[in-house]
């Protein structure tokens, strides 16, 4: 088990919020990530980036689970839902 994760829970929350906003019609969203050593990074995403954001969301969830010592992690993918 590792105490270090590239992603934080705050990053996950920001990505999920961006997915919801794009799914309900917002044209452009900004997502700020914590970064290693306190360096922040902000990226912009458009509706065309929804698949990329959904993949990033799954990656963050998986990495957080691994860093917390969770051995099994299920991911449900749906095209009709917001996430």
C-alpha positions in Angstrom: 0.0 0.0 0.0 1.3 3.5 -0.9 0.6 6.7 1.0 1.3 8.7 -2.2 -1.2 9.3 -4.9 -0.8 11.5 -8.0 -4.5 12.5 -7.7 -6.4 13.8 -4.8 -10.1 13.4 -3.8 -10.4 17.2 -4.6 -9.2 16.4 -8.1 -11.8 13.7 -8.4 -14.6 16.0 -7.2 -13.5 18.7 -9.7 -13.5 16.3 -12.6 -17.0 14.9 -11.7 -18.3 18.5 -11.4 -16.9 19.3 -14.9 -18.5 16.2 -16.4 -21.9 17.1 -14.9 -21.6 20.7 -16.2 -20.7 19.6 -19.7 -23.4 17.0 -19.7 -26.1 19.6 -19.0 -25.0 21.9 -21.7 -22.1 24.1 -20.5 -19.8 24.8 -23.4 -16.5 25.1 -21.6 -15.3 24.2 -18.1 -12.0 24.7 -16.3 -10.6 22.0 -13.9 -7.8 22.8 -11.5 -5.7 20.0 -10.3 -3.6 20.0 -7.1 -0.4 18.8 -8.6 2.7 17.4 -7.0 4.5 19.6 -4.5 1.7 22.2 -4.4 2.0 23.2 -8.1 -1.5 23.8 -9.5 -2.5 23.2 -13.1 -5.8 24.3 -14.8 -7.1 22.7 -17.9 -10.1 23.6 -20.1 -12.5 21.0 -21.4 -15.3 21.3 -23.9 -18.2 18.9 -24.6 -16.1 17.0 -27.1 -13.8 16.2 -24.2 -16.4 14.3 -22.2 -15.0 10.8 -23.1 -11.5 12.0 -22.0 -12.9 13.4 -18.8 -14.8 10.2 -18.0 -11.6 8.2 -18.6 -9.7 10.6 -16.3 -12.4 10.2 -13.7 -12.0 6.4 -13.8 -8.2 6.7 -13.6 -8.4 9.0 -10.6 -10.9 6.7 -8.8 -8.6 3.7 -9.5 -5.5 5.4 -8.3 -7.1 6.7 -5.1 -8.4 3.2 -4.4 -4.9 1.7 -4.8 -3.3 4.4 -2.6 -5.9 3.6 0.1 -5.2 -0.1 -0.1 -8.4 -1.1 -1.7 -7.7 -4.2 -3.7 -10.9 -4.6 -5.7 -12.5 -1.6 -7.4 -15.5 -1.7 -9.6 -16.3 0.8 -12.4 -19.7 1.0 -14.0 -19.8 2.7 -17.4 -23.1 4.1 -18.7 -23.7 6.2 -21.7 -27.1 7.6 -20.6 -26.1 8.9 -17.2 -24.1 12.0 -16.4 -21.1 10.2 -15.2 
